[in-house]
Amino acid sequence: MVSSGTCRLAGTARIRILILVSITAVLLVSMVSAAPGGITIYAQGEQGYPVGEELVFSGYNYDSNATYLFMIGPNLPPEGGKLTSPFERVVSGDPGSFDIAPAGAEHQWELSLLSAPLGIAPGAYWIYAVSDPVNHEDLASAGSYNTTIVMLKEPTLTAEVVPSIVRRGDHFTVSGQVKEYPDMVQVWIIGPYFLYNAIIPVLSDKTYSLKIDTNISEILPEGQSYLFVQDPRGGNIFNIAINGDWVQKVTPEGTTMNLFKFQGAGSLQGRDAAEALMAAFRDAGSDDVYTVIPLAVNRSQITAYELIGTPVSTVPAFTYPSVTATTPAPAIGTDTQVLAVTSIPESAQPIPANTQPAPLQYAHIGAILLAGGMALWSRR
């Protein structure tokens, strides 16, 4: 005859076994749930961007080799608009109607977007990253998706190029307005082996204007160029400035740090230089405000607010001070054209959505263990 004490010990043992089996099942399920899966999207920097600045989106895509992007916002198509052309609706099943960021190393993707040419008003915009080419109305059929929100703000610095299309060799004007009323702004034009830089005064009505003469427009290189206007804010100290062959970071105390070269061996050119300059403006140590307008230059004309293609980057964000030029260095006997003008006379601009979780492909193991524990419990 088995004593009641022995029965109590056996029951206690069965309870312990059942608890251990249950914990094991929960841990297995939790581990599988945490496995990489789905898609993510983040907006670099603060979520509030003045119109005119560059927006950089990045994330991970574990479900496909390409990330399809579109935006939803005021006055845009309900199905979603293409990032680089927001009023152009995206069409499910048509990859060409989306902006596409290919997957890079370790499933990471990145896409940069200039806000000046978009023609959209300040407000809240939802940016969607989808693993398949489906629009907002068909998201239920997507493998996975995620979203983040960006706020486009009224700019403290505006810039306009007039006329927006000009014959190469004719003059055009960049003008605008500042909010804080600094004494001056700095204008940059960056292109393939080309750099123009000028510091111009801000007038008492908080406006500025610079005429780009024919001798400049006629030598703008064919391809993609970028026109920047830089506002030093109240301190009237440009945190990003040119010194020799270098673009430097300047602190309020006057100390400098080389950021990247724009001339000579190891220099950055064209889009690489423009991206490095925008990264410098976004740096936490700079309070300068900027706006950028792309310039598309061909043999006969210059077109403002136009991009030649849609460059997509899959490399990590630019870091300091290590810089590697991805554009081949100039051939011997050639160099970057640098036109630095120190002064011009006065003349009268995320909330993430749920992504689909990884499948619980090993949950059945936990179920088997749990069933085994229950069977052991039922035995006497």
C-alpha positions as CSV (number, residue, x, y, z in Angstrom):
1,M,0.0,0.0,0.0
2,V,1.3,3.4,-1.0
3,S,1.2,6.0,1.7
4,S,-0.5,9.3,1.2
5,G,2.8,11.1,1.6
6,T,4.3,9.2,-1.3
7,C,1.3,10.1,-3.5
8,R,1.7,13.8,-2.6
9,L,5.4,13.6,-3.6
10,A,4.5,12.0,-7.0
11,G,1.9,14.7,-7.6
12,T,4.4,17.4,-6.8
13,A,6.9,15.9,-9.2
14,R,4.3,15.8,-12.0
15,I,3.4,19.4,-11.4
16,R,7.1,20.4,-11.6
17,I,7.5,18.5,-14.9
18,L,4.4,20.1,-16.3
19,I,5.7,23.6,-15.3
20,L,9.2,22.9,-16.9
21,V,7.6,21.7,-20.1
22,S,5.3,24.7,-20.3
23,I,8.2,27.1,-19.8
24,T,10.2,25.3,-22.5
25,A,7.3,25.7,-24.9
26,V,6.9,29.4,-24.2
27,L,10.6,30.0,-24.6
28,L,10.6,28.2,-28.0
29,V,7.7,30.3,-29.2
30,S,9.3,33.5,-28.0
31,M,12.6,32.7,-29.7
32,V,10.9,32.1,-33.0
33,S,8.8,35.2,-32.7
34,A,11.9,37.3,-32.2
35,A,13.6,35.9,-35.4
36,P,14.1,38.6,-38.1
37,G,11.2,39.0,-40.4
38,G,9.0,41.6,-42.1
39,I,10.1,45.1,-43.0
40,T,11.1,48.3,-41.2
41,I,11.4,52.0,-42.1
42,Y,13.0,54.9,-40.3
43,A,13.4,58.6,-41.2
44,Q,16.9,59.8,-40.3
45,G,17.2,62.8,-38.0
46,E,14.2,64.6,-36.5
47,Q,10.7,63.9,-37.9
48,G,10.2,67.6,-38.7
49,Y,11.8,68.7,-41.9
50,P,11.7,72.2,-43.4
51,V,10.6,72.1,-47.1
52,G,13.8,72.2,-49.1
53,E,15.9,69.8,-47.1
54,E,16.8,66.2,-47.9
55,L,14.9,63.3,-46.4
56,V,16.7,60.0,-45.8
57,F,14.7,56.8,-45.3
58,S,16.2,53.5,-44.4
59,G,15.3,50.1,-42.8
60,Y,15.5,46.4,-43.2
61,N,13.6,44.1,-45.6
62,Y,13.7,40.4,-44.8
63,D,10.9,39.4,-47.1
64,S,12.1,40.5,-50.6
65,N,15.1,41.9,-52.5
66,A,13.4,45.2,-53.2
67,T,11.5,47.7,-51.0
68,Y,8.7,49.5,-52.7
69,L,7.9,53.0,-51.4
70,F,5.0,55.5,-51.7
71,M,3.5,58.3,-49.6
72,I,0.0,59.3,-48.4
73,G,-0.8,62.8,-47.4
74,P,-2.8,66.0,-48.1
75,N,-4.1,66.3,-51.7
76,L,-2.2,63.1,-52.8
77,P,-3.9,60.1,-54.5
78,P,-5.7,57.9,-52.0
79,E,-3.9,54.8,-53.4
80,G,-0.6,56.6,-52.6
81,G,1.8,58.7,-54.6
82,K,5.3,58.0,-55.8
83,L,7.9,59.5,-53.5
84,T,9.7,61.4,-56.2
85,S,6.5,62.4,-57.9
86,P,3.8,62.5,-55.2
87,F,0.9,63.4,-57.4
88,E,1.6,60.3,-59.6
89,R,-0.5,57.4,-58.2
90,V,1.2,54.1,-57.5
91,V,-0.4,51.0,-59.2
92,S,-0.5,47.6,-57.6
93,G,1.4,45.1,-59.7
94,D,3.3,47.9,-61.6
95,P,6.8,48.1,-60.0
96,G,7.7,51.1,-62.2
97,S,5.0,53.2,-60.6
98,F,6.9,53.0,-57.2
99,D,10.2,54.2,-56.0
100,I,12.3,51.2,-55.3
101,A,15.2,50.7,-52.9
102,P,17.2,47.5,-53.5
103,A,18.3,45.4,-50.5
104,G,21.9,45.8,-49.6
105,A,24.1,44.0,-47.2
106,E,22.3,42.3,-44.3
107,H,18.9,43.1,-45.9
108,Q,19.4,46.9,-45.3
109,W,18.0,49.5,-47.7
110,E,18.2,53.3,-48.0
111,L,16.6,56.0,-50.1
112,S,17.3,59.7,-50.2
113,L,14.6,62.2,-51.3
114,L,15.0,65.9,-52.1
115,S,11.9,67.8,-50.9
116,A,12.3,71.0,-52.9
117,P,11.2,69.5,-56.3
118,L,8.2,67.7,-54.9
119,G,5.7,70.6,-55.0
120,I,3.9,69.5,-51.8
121,A,2.8,71.7,-49.0
122,P,3.9,71.5,-45.4
123,G,2.0,68.9,-43.4
124,A,2.0,65.3,-42.2
125,Y,2.9,62.6,-44.7
126,W,3.0,58.8,-44.2
127,I,5.8,57.0,-46.0
128,Y,5.1,53.3,-46.7
129,A,7.7,50.6,-47.2
130,V,6.3,47.5,-48.8
131,S,7.9,44.1,-49.7
132,D,5.7,43.9,-52.9
133,P,4.5,46.4,-55.4
134,V,1.1,47.0,-53.9
135,N,-0.6,50.4,-53.1
136,H,-2.4,51.6,-50.1
137,E,-5.7,50.1,-51.0
138,D,-4.2,46.6,-51.5
139,L,-1.9,46.4,-48.5
140,A,-3.8,43.3,-47.2
141,S,-2.2,41.3,-50.1
142,A,1.3,42.5,-49.3
143,G,3.8,40.1,-47.8
144,S,4.7,42.8,-45.2
145,Y,4.8,46.5,-44.9
146,N,5.6,49.3,-42.4
147,T,5.2,53.0,-42.3
148,T,6.6,56.1,-40.7
149,I,5.4,59.7,-40.5
150,V,7.3,62.9,-41.4
151,M,6.2,66.4,-40.8
152,L,7.2,68.9,-43.5
153,K,7.4,72.3,-41.9
154,E,7.3,75.9,-43.2
155,P,10.9,76.6,-44.1
156,T,13.0,79.2,-42.3
157,L,14.9,79.6,-45.5
158,T,13.4,79.7,-49.0
159,A,15.1,79.6,-52.3
160,E,13.9,79.9,-55.9
161,V,15.6,79.7,-59.3
162,V,14.3,82.0,-62.0
163,P,13.8,81.1,-64.8
164,S,13.6,77.4,-63.9
165,I,14.7,76.5,-67.4
166,V,17.4,78.5,-69.1
167,R,19.7,78.0,-72.0
168,R,23.2,77.0,-71.1
169,G,25.2,80.2,-71.2
170,D,22.4,82.5,-70.2
171,H,22.1,83.9,-66.7
172,F,19.6,82.9,-64.0
173,T,18.9,84.1,-60.5
174,V,18.6,82.4,-57.1
175,S,16.7,84.4,-54.6
176,G,14.7,83.9,-51.4
177,Q,14.0,84.9,-47.9
178,V,15.3,84.2,-44.4
179,K,13.4,84.2,-41.1
180,E,16.1,85.0,-38.5
181,Y,17.7,87.8,-40.5
182,P,21.4,86.8,-40.6
183,D,23.7,89.2,-42.3
184,M,24.5,86.8,-45.1
185,V,23.9,83.5,-46.8
186,Q,26.2,81.2,-48.6
187,V,25.4,79.8,-52.1
188,W,27.0,76.5,-53.4
189,I,26.7,74.9,-56.8
190,I,28.2,71.4,-56.8
191,G,28.5,69.3,-59.9
192,P,30.9,66.7,-61.5
193,Y,34.4,68.3,-60.9
194,F,32.8,71.7,-60.3
195,L,32.3,73.9,-57.3
196,Y,30.9,77.4,-57.1
197,N,30.7,79.2,-53.8
198,A,29.6,82.7,-52.9
199,I,28.7,84.6,-49.8
200,I,26.0,87.2,-50.4
201,P,24.3,89.8,-48.1
202,V,20.8,89.6,-46.7
203,L,18.9,92.9,-47.1
204,S,16.9,94.6,-44.5
205,D,13.6,93.1,-45.7
206,K,15.2,89.6,-45.0
207,T,15.6,88.8,-48.7
208,Y,18.7,87.9,-50.7
209,S,19.3,87.6,-54.5
210,L,22.3,86.3,-56.5
211,K,22.6,86.5,-60.3
212,I,24.5,83.5,-61.8
213,D,26.2,85.1,-64.7
214,T,26.6,83.7,-68.2
215,N,30.3,82.9,-67.6
216,I,29.2,80.5,-64.8
217,S,26.2,78.9,-66.5
218,E,28.1,78.2,-69.7
219,I,30.7,76.1,-67.9
220,L,28.3,74.1,-65.7
221,P,29.2,70.5,-66.5
222,E,26.7,68.2,-68.1
223,G,24.9,65.9,-65.7
224,Q,23.5,66.4,-62.2
225,S,24.3,69.5,-60.2
226,Y,23.0,70.8,-56.9
227,L,22.4,74.4,-55.8
228,F,22.5,74.9,-52.0
229,V,21.7,78.0,-50.0
230,Q,23.1,78.0,-46.5
231,D,21.8,80.2,-43.6
232,P,24.2,80.6,-40.6
233,R,21.3,81.6,-38.3
234,G,21.7,84.3,-35.7
235,G,25.4,83.8,-35.0
236,N,26.5,84.7,-38.5
237,I,29.1,82.0,-38.4
238,F,28.9,79.4,-41.1
239,N,29.4,76.0,-39.4
240,I,30.2,74.5,-42.7
241,A,32.7,76.4,-44.8
242,I,35.5,76.1,-47.5
243,N,39.1,76.3,-46.6
244,G,41.7,75.4,-49.3
245,D,40.7,72.0,-50.8
246,W,38.5,71.1,-47.9
247,V,35.0,71.5,-46.7
248,Q,35.3,72.0,-43.0
249,K,33.2,72.1,-39.8
250,V,33.7,75.3,-37.9
251,T,32.7,75.6,-34.2
252,P,31.5,78.8,-32.5
253,E,35.0,78.9,-30.8
254,G,36.6,79.0,-34.2
255,T,38.2,75.5,-34.2
256,T,37.9,73.6,-37.5
257,M,37.7,69.9,-38.6
258,N,38.2,68.7,-42.1
259,L,35.1,66.9,-43.4
260,F,35.8,66.0,-47.0
261,K,38.0,67.2,-49.9
262,F,36.4,68.6,-53.1
263,Q,39.6,68.9,-55.1
264,G,42.6,66.7,-55.6
265,A,43.4,63.1,-54.7
266,G,40.6,61.4,-52.6
267,S,38.1,64.2,-53.3
268,L,34.4,63.7,-53.5
269,Q,32.6,64.8,-56.7
270,G,29.0,65.4,-57.9
271,R,26.4,63.5,-55.9
272,D,28.9,62.1,-53.5
273,A,30.0,65.7,-52.6
274,A,26.4,66.9,-52.4
275,E,25.5,64.0,-50.0
276,A,28.5,64.7,-47.8
277,L,27.5,68.4,-47.6
278,M,24.0,67.5,-46.6
279,A,25.3,65.1,-44.0
280,A,27.4,67.9,-42.7
281,F,24.4,70.2,-42.4
282,R,22.4,67.5,-40.6
283,D,25.2,66.9,-38.1
284,A,24.3,67.7,-34.5
285,G,27.2,70.1,-34.2
286,S,25.8,72.4,-36.9
287,D,22.8,74.7,-36.4
288,D,23.0,76.0,-40.0
289,V,19.9,75.7,-42.1
290,Y,20.0,74.8,-45.8
291,T,17.8,74.2,-48.8
292,V,18.9,72.4,-51.9
293,I,17.6,72.6,-55.5
294,P,18.7,70.0,-58.1
295,L,19.9,71.3,-61.5
296,A,19.8,69.0,-64.5
297,V,22.3,70.1,-67.1
298,N,22.5,68.9,-70.7
299,R,24.3,70.2,-73.7
300,S,21.8,73.0,-74.4
301,Q,20.0,73.9,-71.2
302,I,19.8,74.0,-67.4
303,T,16.6,72.8,-65.7
304,A,16.1,73.6,-62.0
305,Y,14.1,71.2,-59.8
306,E,14.9,68.2,-61.9
307,L,16.8,65.1,-61.1
308,I,18.5,63.0,-63.7
309,G,17.1,59.6,-62.8
310,T,16.4,58.7,-59.2
311,P,19.7,57.8,-57.4
312,V,19.3,55.2,-54.7
313,S,21.9,54.6,-52.1
314,T,22.2,51.3,-50.2
315,V,25.3,52.3,-48.2
316,P,25.3,53.4,-44.6
317,A,25.0,57.1,-43.8
318,F,28.1,59.3,-44.4
319,T,30.4,59.3,-41.4
320,Y,33.4,61.5,-40.4
321,P,36.3,61.8,-40.8
322,S,36.9,58.8,-43.0
323,V,36.1,59.7,-46.6
324,T,36.5,57.6,-49.7
325,A,35.7,59.0,-53.2
326,T,33.4,56.7,-55.2
327,T,33.8,58.9,-58.3
328,P,37.1,58.2,-60.2
329,A,39.7,60.8,-59.7
330,P,40.3,63.3,-62.6
331,A,42.7,62.4,-65.3
332,I,46.2,63.9,-65.0
333,G,46.0,67.5,-66.2
334,T,42.4,68.0,-65.0
335,D,40.9,69.2,-61.7
336,T,37.8,70.4,-60.1
337,Q,36.8,73.9,-61.3
338,V,36.5,76.0,-58.2
339,L,34.9,79.4,-58.4
340,A,35.0,80.8,-54.9
341,V,33.5,84.3,-54.5
342,T,34.0,85.9,-51.1
343,S,31.4,88.7,-51.5
344,I,28.9,90.0,-54.0
345,P,27.6,93.6,-54.0
346,E,24.1,94.2,-52.7
347,S,21.2,93.6,-55.1
348,A,17.6,94.3,-54.8
349,Q,14.0,81.3,-50.1
350,P,8.3,58.0,-36.9
351,I,5.2,56.5,-36.0
352,P,5.7,52.8,-37.0
353,A,2.8,50.6,-38.2
354,N,2.7,47.0,-37.3
355,T,4.7,44.7,-39.5
356,Q,3.7,41.2,-40.0
357,P,5.4,38.9,-37.4
358,A,7.7,36.1,-38.3
359,P,5.8,32.8,-38.7
360,L,5.8,30.6,-35.6
361,Q,7.3,27.7,-37.6
362,Y,8.5,25.8,-34.5
363,A,5.5,26.3,-32.3
364,H,4.4,22.7,-32.9
365,I,7.5,21.6,-30.9
366,G,6.2,23.4,-27.9
367,A,2.8,21.9,-28.4
368,I,4.2,18.4,-28.5
369,L,6.2,18.9,-25.3
370,L,3.1,20.4,-23.7
371,A,1.0,17.4,-24.8
372,G,3.7,15.0,-23.5
373,G,3.7,16.7,-20.1
374,M,-0.1,16.5,-19.9
375,A,0.1,12.8,-20.7
376,L,2.7,12.3,-17.9
377,W,0.4,14.1,-15.6
378,S,-2.5,11.8,-16.4
379,R,-0.5,8.7,-15.6
380,R,-0.8,7.2,-12.1
